[in-house]
């Protein structure tokens, strides 16, 4: 009995562990780029599986892996583990990838990568593109003169508060905010949920990538303002700065939303 009992205990533990192992399913692939440059040894690769079924909501994160290549070059292999129960019939899913070095965004996939996780067989290749450095001028001039910050620099590291969305006023008690940080990272509050993502800012143009967000539920009025705010962000292609106010524009130059610097932070 002394020798049998441990074996029974080990068998019981294995049975208990089996369901939890069955919950996770792997999704394999690799991240690569076409640019003929070496991957920075301090860079990190992040791959995410997201649910993009609802156009009026931020993408919902299903699985994510962050990889530190530590000198390895592309292609960088990844393996995402996701729960099949989270894959819903009729929903739409995408893979997203980015390569960053601290706060600096280096590469990102600019094209959508739709995927059916349950039906995908074999590895998936994600092609990412280099993000242009919007902080550097197009031509380097050998001069010690101080160049005033351009429009892109003026946007950064400020919390912008929406005061008008789609030509209509916002609720006084609901704050919808936007922060554009270093490396193209954006974040803020839609009015109920916190969101995060990336943006490419160059000259007077801005392209906001897919967003992730928390999934809290608020009162209908808050959720409606958040929906309008996130819709405006998704349609943004340009911006204008006038008297300290930021106006986001669509592809035709039509104003989508007006924001002011949040002085309450």
N, C-alpha and C positions, 0 to 999 in steps of 0.2 A: 504493500500500500504506500510505502514511503516513496517508491520510484514511480508508481502509477499516477499519483495525485498531481505532480508537476506536469506530466504529459497531458492530463485532462484539463489542467488550468491553461496550458499553452494552446490547446485546441479551442477552448472557449474564447480565449482572447483573439484568436485568428478569425473565428466566426463573427465576433463583434466588430472586428476591423474591416471585414470584407465589404459590408454595405457602404462604408465611408469611402473606400477605394473606388467602388463602382460609381459613385456620384460624379467623379471627375473624369473628363475625357480630354485627350491631348489634341491639339491642333498645331501641326508642325509647319515650318517655313523658314524663309531667310529674308533678310533686308539687305539691299544693295543699292548702288548708285553708279551712274555712267561717268561722272567726272573723274578725271585722271589725277586724283590727289589722294594722299595717304590719309587714313582716318586718324584723327588726333588721339594720342595714347590716353588722354584724360577724358575722352568722350564716352557717353553712355547712350545705349539704344533702348528705346521704349516702344513696345508693341502692345496695342490694345484691340480687343474685340468689343464692339459697341452695337447697341440696338438703335437704329435710326428710323424706326417705323413712323414716328410722329413728327411731322414737319414743324409743328407749333411748339415743340418741346426740345430741350437739349438732348443730345445723344446720351443713352444710358450705358454705363460701363458694365460689361459682362465679365471680362477677364483682362489681366494686364501682366506683362513681364518686363522688368528692367534689367538690362544686360550691360556689364562693363567688359568690353573686349580686351582691355589691357594689352594693347599692342597688336591684336589680331586685326586683319583687314577684311573688307567686305568680299564675299557675302558673309553676314553674321547670322548664324542659325538661331532660331527661337523655338520654344515650345510653350504654348498657352494651355493652361488647364481650366476647363470650364465645366459647369454643371449642365448636363443636357436638359434638366427640368426647367432651366431658365430660357431655353430656346422655344419660343412660342410659334405655333402655326400661323402663317399669314404675316408674320413680322419680317422686317428687313434688317440685315446685319452687314456691317462693314468692318474691315481691318484698317487700323491707323498705325502709322509708324513715324517716329521722329528720332533724330540724333542730336544731342545737345552736349555742351560742355559748361557745366554749372548753369549760369543764367543765360548763356548764349545759345540760341537755337541755330544749329548748323544745317540740318537737312530735315525735310518733311515730305510726306506724300501729298502732292497737290491734286491728284486724281482720286476719285472715289474707288474703293476696292470692295465691291459687293461680294458677299460670301454666304453660303448656306452651310453653317458649321456641321450639321448632322449629315450632310450629303457629300461633303468635301473629302476626297481621297487623294493622298499624296501631298507633298509639301507645296506651300504657296509662296511665290516670290513677290515681295513688295519692293517696288522701285521708288526711291525717294529722290528729291531734287534739292540742290543746294539753295539755301536761303540767302538772298543778297544782303550785304551789310549796309543797312540804311543809314548808319551813322557816319559813313565815309563818303566824301564827295566823289563824283564819277571820275574826275581827273585830279591827280595829286599835284599840287602846285608847291614848288619849293619856296616857301615864304614863312616868315615868322609872324606875319600879321594874324590877328585873332579873327576867325571867321564867325559871324553870328550864327546861332543855332538855326537850322532849317525847320520847316514845318513838322517833320517827323520827330525831331528832338523835342519840340515844344509840346508834343502830346504826352510824352513819357513821364512816368513817376508822378502823375497827378490823378486824383480821384475825381472823375467827371460824374456829375449828377444830372439825370434827365429832368428837364423842365417842360418839355413838349415832345410828344410822340405822335407822328402822323398828323400833325396840325392840331392835335387836341391836348389839353392840359393834363397833368398827372395829379394823382392823389397826394395831398399834403403830408399824410402820415406814412406814405410808402416811398421808399428810396430805391430807385433803380440806378445802379452805378456801373461805371466802366473804368478800369485801370489798365493802362498799357505799360508793362514793365520792360526791363532790359531783356534782350534776346527774343523779343516778339511774343512774350507771354502776356496773355490778357486774363483778367479776372474781375469779379465784382458780384453784385447782387441784382437779380432780376426784379426784386421786390418781395420775393418769398424765399427762393432758393439761391444758394451760392453757385456760380458757374465758373468755368475755367476753359482755356483753350489757347490758340495761337493766332497771331496776325502778322501779315507782311505789310509794312508801311514804307512807301517810297514816294518821295515828292508829295503830291496832293492825293495820292491813291492809297487805298487800304483794302486788303483782302483778309477777311476773317475766316479762319478755318472752322471745322466742326467743333462744337462745344460739348463739354461734359458738365454735369450739374448734380447737386443733391436732389432728393426726391421727396421733399416735404409737401404737405398740402396746407394751403392757407384759405382764407375766406375768398369767395368768388371774385370780388373786386380786385384783390391783390393778384390773384392768378391771371385775371384778364389783362392787367397792366403788364405783368411779367411776360405774358404771351406776345403782346404788342412790342415790347422792348426787345425780346429775343428775335422776333421776326424782323425788326428793323436792323438789328446787328447782322443777321444773316443776309440781308439784301444790300448791305453797305459795300460800295465800291470806291468811294472817295470821301473827302472831308474838306471843311473850310473853317478857318479860325478868324473870328471877327470880334474885336473888343473883349477878348478873354472868353468868348463863347465858342463851343465846338459844335459844328453842324455836320451831321453824317449825311452823305448823299448816295443816291442809287446810281445805276450805270448811266442814266440819262442826265444826271446832275440835279435831280429833283430832291429836295430836302426830305429826309426820313425822320430825323430826330434832332433836337437841339439840347445840348448839355452845357452846364456851367461848372466851374470849379467848386468842389464841395468844401466849404469853409468850416464845416462842423466836425471834420476829422482831426 
